Amino acid sequence: MKKWSILIIAGFICFRLAGVPWAQAQGDGKGKPLAYDLKTVETLQGIVVAAPKPTPKGGLPERAQLTLKTKQETLIVFLGPGWFVEQQGLKIADLDKVQVTGSRILVQGKPALLSREVRKGDQVLKLRNDRGQPLWRGRSGR
């Protein structure tokens, strides 16, 4: 009976942790979570050279990201949980021209952007509010 109680509690904890909203990119490789910094917000234009991958059905929310090539550099753009990006309906493919606004960060010494919004033509993918807070917080993709 005691074993079953422990298993049930452990299962419940795992279930609850799986439902925690994904708030930031996973980290800088040193255990420090990446944070949206209003002082480093910028807008970049470029060509998508690696589009976001679809979220696997039934899996945990995965980080959706794309690779953007600008005139000056190539960098990773973190979008948000795959389920949230898919719900917004804006399809981003390789070779699309986009404009991205977000907070510039370094991930393992390489440039990256935590995106607030992505514009493709007249379509807008909104990911964070003007204060950098994720719009997917408190939502469930499942």
Residue, then its C-alpha position, 0 to 999 in steps of 0.5 A: m500500500k505504501k509503494w502505491s501511495i508513493l507511486i501515485i504521488a510521484g506520478f502526480i508531481c510529474f503530471r503537474l511539472a509537465g503542465v508548467p508553462w514554458a517561460q524562457a529559452q532553456g538556458d545559457g549552458k551554465g544553469k542560468p535561465l535566459a531572460y528577456d531584457l528590455k534594454t537589448v530589444e531590437t528589430l532585425q530583418g532577414i531570411v529564414v534559413a531554418a524554419p520551426k519544426p512542428t510540435p510532435k503530437g502528444g509530446l511535451p511542449e517543445r521550444a520553437q525556434l528559427t534561424l535568421k540570416t541578416k546582412q550582418e549575421t546568422l542567429i537563432v530566434f527563440l519563438g516560444p512553445g511549439w504548440f503556442v506558435e502553431q495555434q497562432g496560425l502563421k506558417i514560417a518556411d525556409l526562405d521567408k523574409v521576416q522582421v523580428t523584434g526581440s531581446r538580444i542574448l548570447v547562448q553559449g557565446k553565440p548571438a540569439l534573439l528572444s522574440r516578441e513578435v515576428r512579421k511576415g508580410d502583413q501577418v504578425l506572430k505575437l509572442r510576448n507583450d511590450r514588457g517581454q512577458p510571454l503570451w502563452r503563460g497560463r495557457s494550455g496547448r493540450 
